[in-house]
Amino acid sequence: MKNIKFTIIILGFLTLLPGSIFAQDVNISAELRPRFEFRNGYKQLMPDGNTPASFISQRTRLNAFYANENFKVKLVLQDVRVWGDVNQLNKGDVYGTSVHEAWGEILFTEKFSIKFGRQEIIYDDHRIFGSVGWAQQARSHDAAIFKILPAKNHKIDIGIAYNATGETLYAADYTGMKNYKALQYIHYHGKFNKFGLSVLQLYNGMAYDADTSANLEEKISWSLTLGTRLTYAGEKVKANLAYYYQGGNNASNTELSAMYFGGDVMFNMVKNFTFGVGFEYLSGTATKDKGAGTDNSFTPFYGTNHKFNGWMDYFYVGNHGGNVGLTDIYLPLIYKHKKWAFKVIPHYFMSSSTVSKKDAAGVWVDYSNGLGAEVDIVAVYSMSKAVNLQAGYSQMFATETMQVLKGGNYENTNNWAWIMITFKPTFFKSK
């Protein structure tokens, strides 16, 4: 809280300075987002003998942005907590205030700039790079991004990152960190009337220990993600199509060969009502082949995975990585009227490779690829530009194969409900 108070004082002082000192863009805002959740089979099937969880989490942010003709700076301080996780007369928090974003961007010319520091990296539909905004803590990277605008409606970003555990005198092991050791990528996006084209080339470097003469030596295992995304935005029809290939080596330095293919089409033929169909295929490794050879499991590394494959987060939200893959067919239905919006999204899930389990005799038994269905429902009421209220309910209808894959009991009721209110006030804005 001391950091927040200090920031408010400094920014308040800046706003009182004479306007002639700088041609500027200043924005000071906040976000307050408490959310109640009822979890009864969220992320995994509910085991027998357990009772559902319920709690209220909250994200609080203070955002400060400043820009002039030479540079931009943004600072986002964040507090994430669960109501009651500390006593009323507490001397400290469980999580405490953290820096979610702290970056500066040098504007060399109108067509070239470099952005340094802790920042969100978001591209396209959030599938490979996203902010993970649903999670109260969200995601940010320590990186440098070279931003190039070669022509109107064309953008190129070149990003690099190199991580360490801290300041040291000698090389320190990074293998225990749940993060990349190094990262390099190039992303292009262009607009061509109603069409859009994006191309991504990502090199992801994970630290691993290589056994050399009985001594552990840290090395970096590199994977390549290469792909493209096409979009079409018409008045009545919108469509997306994407393909990505992954090669190189995974985090364990095992050979990697995987792919992603997805697309959707949305129709807006009736006022206020949109419907569509979509699918995703993420390749996987058969259960009995896992660890025995090439890794065929696709990983959507830094995407907003909660946005995809059902909101109950059974797949790729801190889980399902290096697994049997996924095929997801979904049918989004959206209705908007004035301040209200409603969504219903049914999903049908299948494994992309074979799910197996050893029986009592140690013999592999194969199961059906069908994992089950999920229905997601959400209602949104926008009270104003700064305040909105959301409520959602999801139900999982799992199969025995899902139980083999995830544990728990597929015959139990597995559902999830939540309600969330978001305040986004702007305290000061000058341009």
Secondary structure, 3 states (H helix, E strand, C coil): CHHHHHHHHHHHHHHCCCHHHCCCEEEEEEEEEEEEEEEECCCCCCCCCCCCEEEEEEEEEEEEEEECCCEEEEEEEEEEEECCCCCCCCCCCCCCEEEEEEEEEEEEECCEEEEEEEECCCCCCCCCECCCCCCCCCCCEEEEEEEEEEECCEEEEEEEEECCCCCCCCCCCCCCCCCCCEEEEEEEEEEECCEEEEEEEEEEEEEEEEEECCEEEEEEEEEEEEEEEEEEECCCEEEEEEEEEEEEECCCCCEECEEEEEEEEEEEEECCEEEEEEEEEECCCCHHHCCCCCECCCCCCECCHHHCCCCCCCCCCCCCCCCCCEEEEECCEEEEECCEEEEEEEEEEECCCCCEEECCCCCEEECCCEEEEEEEEEEEEECCCCEEEEEEEEEEEECHHHHHHHCCCCCCCEEEEEEEEEECCEEEEEC
